[in-house]
Amino acid sequence: MSRVTARRRTLRLSPSGEIQRPDTLAVEEPLEIRLGGRSLTVTMRTPGADVDLVHGFLLSENIIESAEDVVSARYCAGTDAEGRNTYNVLDVELRVPAPARARNFLTTSSCGLCGKTALDEVKAHTRYPLPDDGPAVDPAALSGMPETLRAGQAVFDATGGLHAAGLFTADGTVLAVREDVGRHNAVDKVLGWALRENRIPASDLVLIVSGRASFELVQKAVMAGVPMLGAVSAPSSLAVDLAEESGLTLVGFLRGDTMNVYSGAHRVDRRSTARPAS
């Protein structure tokens, strides 16, 4: 098994009886992010695409704005009981040292930001304000994106326990898919990919996530200049508030041929869904 999956024994119970058997699980391990040798943060993630994850994280926290801001990103000493490198410490050297505010992240689950304060923080710090226009996406293309995203979730197929995020063109072409135990990490990974491919600001792309749309995911989209975020499940109230404040198109309950458009409906081409006048 690779480091993204692990085998554990389980007792399976069913009406026909019980059986002990191994189960395949998604790996969750800490990743310590360092800047110039100094610890910045630790996130729990599924190993893989760590360099993309770090680029996306630093972008969404307003620490970098392009791949050229990163001189190097390399694994450093982090060993297990047998002395083997765990590849769980990544040290990033920036072209220009990060400012002191880099230690006060815009949004984390424990940052204490809320309501209008949080909205103002994101709006003040984004380097890529969303334009009034943007890709006009046909609902049929939009409704097909979650299925394409799901088809790219190889580790989910093995474990049933990972979130995913994908970047798409307006016609539904998938450019990149990333998986992780944390939905925010999956988004950081795919946005980090876009940054390293010089696709930021991603003003012509659509970000699709496999679960709900939280404030943090909307924040990451806004910070990367992504004009449209689609989620298979529901958004939170603050996510909708930030989307409206920032001019982001936010689509939730994107399942089959139905969806809820919570903000920025002008970017959804609704001519095919318009009812004829009676």
N, C-alpha and C positions, 0 to 999 in steps of 0.2 A: 504494500500500500504506500502511496505517496504521503507527503506531510499534510496534504489537504484533507485526507481522510484517515480514520483510525478504526480498529476493530475492538469491540468490547463485548463481553458475554452478557446475555440478557435471558430472562425467563419470560417466555411468551405464553400468555394465557388466552384461551379461546374456549368456546362451548364444547369443542371436541377434546379438550384436555390441555396439558401444559408440556412445554418442551424447552430445553435449554439450547441456545444456539448463539453464534456470534452475530453482531449487528454492525453495520458500517455507519460511522458517525462523522460529522464534519469536525475537523480539528479547530480548536479555539486556543490561541496562544497570545501572550502579550507581545506587543512591538513597542520598544522604547525608541522614540525619535529624539535625536540629539542634534543641536546646531553648534558646530564648531567644538564638539566635545562636551558641551553642556546639555544636560537633560532638559528637553522641552515638554514632553508629555509621554504618556503611555496609553496605548489603545489596545483593546482586545480584538484580535482579527483572525481570519483564516489565512495562514501563510500562502504567499503567492502574489505576484504583482505588487510587492512591497514598495518598489521604487515609484510606481504609478500612484500608490496610495499616499506616499509622503508628498509627492508633487501636488496631488489634488488637495490634500489637507493644508499645505502651506499656501496654496492659491486661495482656498475658501476662507482662510484666516487672515488674508490680506498681507501675508509675509513676503510672497513673491508674486510677480505678474507674468513672467515668461520662463520658459525652460532655461534661457540664458542666465537667469539669476542664480541658477544652481551650478556650482563648479564641479562638485562631485557628490555622490551619495553611495556610501559603501558600508557593508556590514563590518562590525567591529566586535571586540571581545564580549562574548556572552556564552557561557559554557554550561553544560549539564553536569550531573554527578560524575560522569565518566570523562569529563574534560573535553567533550566534543562541542564544537561551535553550534549554538542553537539557531543562529541567524535570526535572533529576536532583538537585536540592537542595530539601528541604522543611523549612521552619523552623516549629516549633511553639511557641506561647506558652501556657504553663500558667497556670491561675488561681493556683495556689500553686507556687512554684519546686520543682523536683524535688529530693528529698534526695540527699545524696552517694552513698547506696547505689545510686542509679539507674545509676551507672556500673559496677556489678558485677552483670551480668545473671545471672538464675537459671540459664539454660541456653543455651549456644551450643556449636557444635561444638568450640570450643577453650577452653571455660571451665575445664576441669580437674575439674569435679564428677563424682563417680562413686558407684555403689553407695548405701549407706545415707545418706551425706552428701547426695546429690542428692535422695533421697526426702524427707528431713527438711527441706531447703530449700524445696521446693515446698509441702509440707504446712504449714510455718510461715508462708508468705507469702500463701497464697490467701485472698482476702477472701470467697469464696463456697464454704464447705465443702459437699460434696455431701450431700443428705439421704439417709436410708436408703431412702426410696421414690423415686418418679419415674415417668416414663412407662412403661407396660407396652406394649411394642411387639410386635405380631404378627409372627412370622417371615416371613409372606408380604409384609407391608408393608416389612419390613427388606430382604428380598431384592430388592425392586423399586427400592430407592433408588439403587444404583450405576448401573442402566440410565437412570434419570431424570437422574442426575448427568452421565452420558456424553452424553445428549441436549443438555445445556446447554453443552457444550464446543465452542463455535464455532471458537476459535483452534486447538484440537487437531485439528479436522477439516481445517484448512488446512495444519498443520505436522507433526502427529504427535509433537510434542515438548513438551507441557505437562502439569503436574499440575493437579488440580482438588480443590476442597473445597466442600461444600454443607451447608446447614442445612435440616433437615426437621422437620415435625411428626410426632407419633407415628403418624399414619395414612398417612404417606408423601408428604404434600404438600410440595413444595420451596418454600422461601422465598427462598433466594439461592444462587447458584453463582459462584465466582471461580476464575480460572485463573492460573497463574504457572509460570515455569521452576523455582522452588523450592517444594517441597511446604509448607515452613514459611510461606512468604510467602502461598501460596494460603489457608492456614488463618488467618493474620493478617488477610487481606483480608475473609474472610467473617465473622470474629469482630468486626472493626472495623465492618462493616456492621451487625451485631447491636447493637453498643454505640451506634452513632449512631441506631439505631431504638428505643432503650430496651428492648432484648430481653435485656439482661444484668442479673442472672444468667440464663443460658439453661436454666433447670431443667426446661423442658418440651420441649426440642428434642434432636435427634439430629444429630451431626456425622459426615459421611461423607467419606472421602478416597479418591482414586483409586489410591494406591499402598500402600506399607507403613505400619505404625504405629510410629513411632520414639518414644523417650522424650520428645523435644521436642514432638511433636504431642499426646501424652497430657498433658504439662505444660500446654500451651496450653488444652486442653479443661478441665482441672481449674481453671485460673486464671479461666476464664470461667464456671464453674459449669455446664458441659455434662455431663449425667449419662451419656451414651452416645456412644461413638466406634466407628464401623464402618469397616473398611479392606478394600479389595479384595485386598490381599496380606497378608503375614505381619507380626506384631508382633515387636519385639525382646524379649529377656528382661527388660531393665530397664523397658521400657514396660509389660509385664505386672505387674512388681513395683510400679510406681507406681500402676497402675490398681487393684490389690488394696489397696494402702495407703490410697488416696484414696476408695475406694468407687465407682469408675467402672466402668461396664459396657463391656468391651472385646471387640469382635467382629472376628475376622480371617478371611481367605479367604472373604470375602462374595461368592460367585459362584454365579449361578443360584439353586437352592433349597437349597443347603448353606452352612454357615458353622461356624466354630469360636468358641465363647464362652469366653474366657479368664478373665473375672472378671465379677462382678455379674450372674449368670444370672437373678436374681430379676426383672430388668427386661425379660426376654424372655418373652413369654406363650407357654409351651410346651404349652398344652392341646391344640392342634391337631397336635402332633408326638408326644404321649405314646402309647406303645404300650399297647394294652388288655391287661389282666391275663389270663394264660393259665390 
